[in-house]
Amino acid sequence: MRRTRQRAKIARSGALWPALLFLTAAAPRAASWPLAFEPNHGQAAGARFVARTSDHGLVLVEDSGFKFVLAGQSPASIHFLGAERHPALTASQTLPGRANYFSGRNLERAITGVPQYGRVQFSGIYPGIDAVLHRTNGSLEYDFLLAPHAEAGRIRLVLSEAV
């Protein structure tokens, strides 16, 4: 199946601009770091995937979209309005290294060996339409992948401050 690709950088408008600027204005050395998506093995409540930014912020990938929990900022979210409620989420582009989480002295509660990925794909959020989250040139991006004859007009995003 041939898919066309439509790319959309996170909008630099409205109340979200100060929060989203954080993701694109990282220090020069940090901008070359890959944004690593990890499957949630208990390191973040309510998310399916977690990505940590170079400035101690988080990107939480949920069924309906993704949330930014940025250091020193109010959380913000982008949700796919009217989309499939529980789309398949898959990770690709395996990155080197593993994440490990230790809390206190109880090693039985440690979360170790969590794989890291460069991309997370929402499959079938709308009929014939997938969405992919990834980092390009230091910016978090999302792309929409459309199958032939898919209706791009079905794509509706809601940007809001998360509660």
C-alpha positions as CSV (number, residue, x, y, z in Angstrom):
1,M,0.0,0.0,0.0
2,R,1.5,3.3,-1.0
3,R,1.2,6.1,1.5
4,T,1.7,9.8,1.1
5,R,3.4,11.7,3.9
6,Q,2.2,15.0,5.4
7,R,4.5,16.6,7.9
8,A,3.5,19.0,10.6
9,K,5.9,20.6,13.0
10,I,4.3,21.5,16.4
11,A,2.7,24.9,15.9
12,R,4.3,27.9,17.3
13,S,1.2,29.7,18.1
14,G,-1.2,30.5,21.0
15,A,-0.6,29.7,24.6
16,L,1.5,26.6,23.8
17,W,4.4,28.5,22.2
18,P,6.3,29.2,25.4
19,A,6.0,25.5,26.5
20,L,6.8,24.1,23.0
21,L,9.7,26.4,22.5
22,F,11.4,24.3,25.2
23,L,11.6,21.3,22.9
24,T,13.2,23.2,20.0
25,A,15.6,25.5,21.9
26,A,17.7,22.9,23.6
27,A,21.4,23.5,24.1
28,P,23.5,22.9,21.0
29,R,25.0,19.7,22.3
30,A,21.6,18.4,23.6
31,A,19.9,19.0,20.2
32,S,21.9,16.2,18.7
33,W,20.6,13.7,21.3
34,P,17.9,11.4,20.1
35,L,14.5,11.8,21.8
36,A,14.1,8.3,23.1
37,F,10.6,6.8,23.4
38,E,10.3,4.0,26.0
39,P,7.4,1.6,26.5
40,N,5.9,2.3,29.9
41,H,6.9,-0.5,32.3
42,G,5.7,1.5,35.3
43,Q,8.0,4.5,35.1
44,A,5.1,6.9,34.3
45,A,1.4,6.5,35.3
46,G,-1.2,6.5,32.6
47,A,1.1,6.6,29.5
48,R,1.8,4.0,26.9
49,F,5.2,5.4,26.0
50,V,7.5,7.9,27.8
51,A,10.1,10.2,26.3
52,R,12.5,12.3,28.4
53,T,13.8,15.6,27.1
54,S,17.3,16.8,27.7
55,D,15.9,19.4,30.2
56,H,14.1,16.9,32.6
57,G,10.8,17.3,30.8
58,L,8.5,14.4,29.6
59,V,6.5,13.6,26.6
60,L,3.8,11.1,27.6
61,V,2.2,9.2,24.7
62,E,-1.4,8.1,25.4
63,D,-4.1,6.4,23.3
64,S,-5.7,9.7,22.3
65,G,-2.6,11.8,21.7
66,F,0.4,13.0,23.6
67,K,1.1,15.2,26.6
68,F,4.1,17.5,27.4
69,V,5.1,17.7,31.0
70,L,7.9,20.3,30.7
71,A,10.3,21.4,33.4
72,G,9.0,24.6,35.0
73,Q,5.9,24.8,32.6
74,S,2.3,24.0,32.8
75,P,1.5,20.6,31.1
76,A,0.1,20.8,27.6
77,S,-1.5,18.1,25.4
78,I,-2.3,17.4,21.7
79,H,-5.2,15.0,21.2
80,F,-6.6,13.5,18.0
81,L,-10.3,14.6,18.1
82,G,-12.8,12.0,16.9
83,A,-10.0,9.4,16.5
84,E,-10.0,5.7,17.2
85,R,-10.2,5.4,21.0
86,H,-7.5,2.6,21.4
87,P,-5.2,2.7,18.4
88,A,-2.3,0.3,18.1
89,L,0.8,2.0,19.2
90,T,4.1,0.6,18.0
91,A,7.7,1.7,18.4
92,S,10.4,1.5,15.7
93,Q,14.0,2.6,15.1
94,T,15.6,0.9,18.1
95,L,18.2,3.1,19.8
96,P,21.3,1.9,21.5
97,G,21.2,1.6,25.3
98,R,18.6,0.8,27.8
99,A,16.9,2.8,30.6
100,N,17.0,1.8,34.2
101,Y,14.9,3.2,37.1
102,F,15.8,2.7,40.7
103,S,13.8,4.1,43.7
104,G,15.3,3.9,47.1
105,R,17.0,0.8,48.4
106,N,14.4,-1.8,47.3
107,L,15.9,-3.3,44.2
108,E,12.9,-5.5,43.7
109,R,10.9,-2.4,42.6
110,A,13.6,-1.4,40.1
111,I,12.6,-1.2,36.4
112,T,15.6,-2.2,34.3
113,G,16.5,-2.9,30.7
114,V,13.7,-0.7,29.2
115,P,14.3,-0.5,25.4
116,Q,14.4,2.9,23.7
117,Y,13.1,3.9,20.3
118,G,13.3,6.8,17.9
119,R,9.7,6.7,16.7
120,V,6.2,5.8,18.0
121,Q,3.4,5.2,15.5
122,F,-0.4,5.4,16.1
123,S,-1.9,3.0,13.6
124,G,-5.4,3.6,12.3
125,I,-6.3,6.7,14.3
126,Y,-8.7,7.6,11.5
127,P,-9.6,5.3,8.5
128,G,-6.5,5.0,6.4
129,I,-4.5,7.5,8.5
130,D,-1.6,6.8,10.9
131,A,0.4,9.3,13.0
132,V,4.1,9.1,13.8
133,L,6.0,10.9,16.6
134,H,9.7,11.4,16.2
135,R,12.5,14.0,16.6
136,T,14.0,15.7,13.6
137,N,16.8,18.3,13.9
138,G,16.2,18.9,17.6
139,S,12.4,19.3,17.2
140,L,9.7,16.9,18.2
141,E,7.5,16.3,15.1
142,Y,4.5,14.4,14.2
143,D,3.7,13.1,10.7
144,F,0.4,11.8,9.3
145,L,0.7,8.9,6.9
146,L,-2.3,8.7,4.6
147,A,-3.3,5.6,2.5
148,P,-4.6,6.3,-1.0
149,H,-8.1,7.9,-0.9
150,A,-7.8,8.6,2.9
151,E,-9.6,11.8,3.9
152,A,-7.1,14.2,5.3
153,G,-10.0,16.4,6.4
154,R,-10.8,13.9,9.2
155,I,-7.7,14.9,11.0
156,R,-8.6,17.2,13.9
157,L,-6.2,18.2,16.7
158,V,-7.0,19.7,20.0
159,L,-4.2,21.7,21.7
160,S,-4.8,22.4,25.4
161,E,-3.3,22.8,28.7
162,A,-3.4,19.4,30.4
163,V,-4.9,19.2,33.8
